[in-house]
């Protein structure tokens, strides 16, 4: 079984389309508040339910920022390691195709 990059990307594209269409259908049914409403036991108080929803949204945004920052830091560290290994220490880093794959 051969998995080419095009086949993997098209499969990933299909999954993203399915996710977006289901998200859009959910939004059309209940609106965006249905996606952000807290579940039991956090929705028992009518006064605190909007506060819990707002804190949850802010938490998701903050944690997404932390994830993006850590990805940027990791990428920067990998570029620095690559530079040190190739330019300073003189290593030659090459990626070869896996055995049995078409070239």
C-alpha contacts under 8 A as a table, 3 or more apart, distances in Angstrom:
res1	aa1	res2	aa2	distance
3	X	7	X	6.22
3	X	8	X	6.52
4	X	7	X	5.25
4	X	8	X	6.28
5	X	8	X	5.13
5	X	9	X	6.02
6	X	9	X	5.12
6	X	10	X	5.99
7	X	10	X	5.16
7	X	11	X	6.11
8	X	11	X	5.13
8	X	12	X	6.11
9	X	12	X	4.95
9	X	13	X	5.98
10	X	13	X	4.90
10	X	14	X	6.18
11	X	14	X	5.07
11	X	15	X	6.35
12	X	15	X	5.09
12	X	16	X	6.25
13	X	16	X	5.10
13	X	17	X	6.13
14	X	17	X	5.06
14	X	18	X	6.18
15	X	18	X	5.12
15	X	19	X	6.19
16	X	19	X	5.06
16	X	20	X	6.11
17	X	20	X	5.16
17	X	21	X	6.02
18	X	21	X	5.16
18	X	22	X	6.14
19	X	22	X	5.25
19	X	23	X	6.08
20	X	23	X	4.98
20	X	24	X	5.97
21	X	24	X	5.00
21	X	25	X	6.09
22	X	25	X	5.02
22	X	26	X	6.17
23	X	26	X	5.11
23	X	27	X	6.20
24	X	27	X	5.00
24	X	28	X	6.12
25	X	28	X	5.02
25	X	29	X	6.20
26	X	29	X	5.16
26	X	30	X	6.24
26	X	31	X	7.16
26	X	34	X	7.77
26	X	35	X	7.70
27	X	30	X	5.53
27	X	31	X	4.33
27	X	32	X	5.30
27	X	34	X	7.28
27	X	35	X	7.38
28	X	31	X	5.56
30	X	33	X	6.94
30	X	34	X	5.24
31	X	34	X	5.79
31	X	35	X	7.57
32	X	35	X	5.39
32	X	36	X	6.67
33	X	36	X	5.05
33	X	37	X	5.80
34	X	37	X	5.43
36	X	53	X	6.17
36	X	57	X	7.54
37	X	43	X	7.85
37	X	49	X	7.80
37	X	53	X	6.07
38	X	42	X	5.91
38	X	43	X	5.57
38	X	49	X	6.91
38	X	52	X	7.00
38	X	53	X	6.01
39	X	42	X	5.73
39	X	43	X	5.64
40	X	43	X	5.34
40	X	44	X	6.78
41	X	44	X	6.00
42	X	45	X	7.51
42	X	49	X	6.86
42	X	52	X	7.28
43	X	46	X	7.11
43	X	48	X	7.59
43	X	49	X	5.20
44	X	49	X	7.31
45	X	48	X	5.37
45	X	49	X	5.96
46	X	49	X	5.52
46	X	50	X	7.80
47	X	50	X	7.00
47	X	51	X	7.71
48	X	51	X	5.07
48	X	52	X	6.07
49	X	52	X	5.14
49	X	53	X	6.20
50	X	53	X	5.01
50	X	54	X	6.10
51	X	54	X	5.12
51	X	55	X	6.11
52	X	55	X	5.15
52	X	56	X	6.04
53	X	56	X	5.05
53	X	57	X	6.26
54	X	57	X	5.17
54	X	58	X	6.21
55	X	58	X	5.11
55	X	59	X	6.00
56	X	59	X	4.99
56	X	60	X	6.20
57	X	60	X	5.13
57	X	61	X	6.26
58	X	61	X	5.09
58	X	62	X	6.09
59	X	62	X	5.11
59	X	63	X	6.06
60	X	63	X	5.23
60	X	64	X	6.03
61	X	64	X	5.09
61	X	65	X	6.25
62	X	65	X	5.08
62	X	66	X	6.30
63	X	66	X	4.91
63	X	67	X	6.18
64	X	67	X	5.07
64	X	68	X	6.19
65	X	68	X	5.07
65	X	69	X	6.05
66	X	69	X	5.10
66	X	70	X	6.11
67	X	70	X	5.17
67	X	71	X	6.20
68	X	71	X	5.07
68	X	72	X	6.27
69	X	72	X	5.05
69	X	73	X	6.15
70	X	73	X	4.96
70	X	74	X	6.04
71	X	74	X	5.13
71	X	75	X	6.13
72	X	75	X	5.12
72	X	76	X	6.15
73	X	76	X	5.11
73	X	77	X	6.15
74	X	77	X	5.07
74	X	78	X	6.15
75	X	78	X	5.13
75	X	79	X	6.20
76	X	79	X	5.15
76	X	80	X	6.18
77	X	80	X	5.03
77	X	81	X	6.16
78	X	81	X	5.04
78	X	82	X	6.09
79	X	82	X	5.05
79	X	83	X	6.13
80	X	83	X	5.07
80	X	84	X	6.18
81	X	84	X	5.11
81	X	85	X	6.07
82	X	85	X	5.22
82	X	86	X	6.04
83	X	86	X	5.35
83	X	87	X	5.54
83	X	88	X	7.20
84	X	87	X	5.60
84	X	88	X	4.98
84	X	89	X	6.39
85	X	88	X	5.97
85	X	89	X	5.10
85	X	90	X	6.25
85	X	91	X	5.56
86	X	89	X	5.96
86	X	90	X	4.81
86	X	91	X	4.78
86	X	92	X	6.03
86	X	93	X	7.18
87	X	90	X	5.47
87	X	91	X	7.60
97	X	101	X	6.78
97	X	103	X	7.16
98	X	101	X	5.80
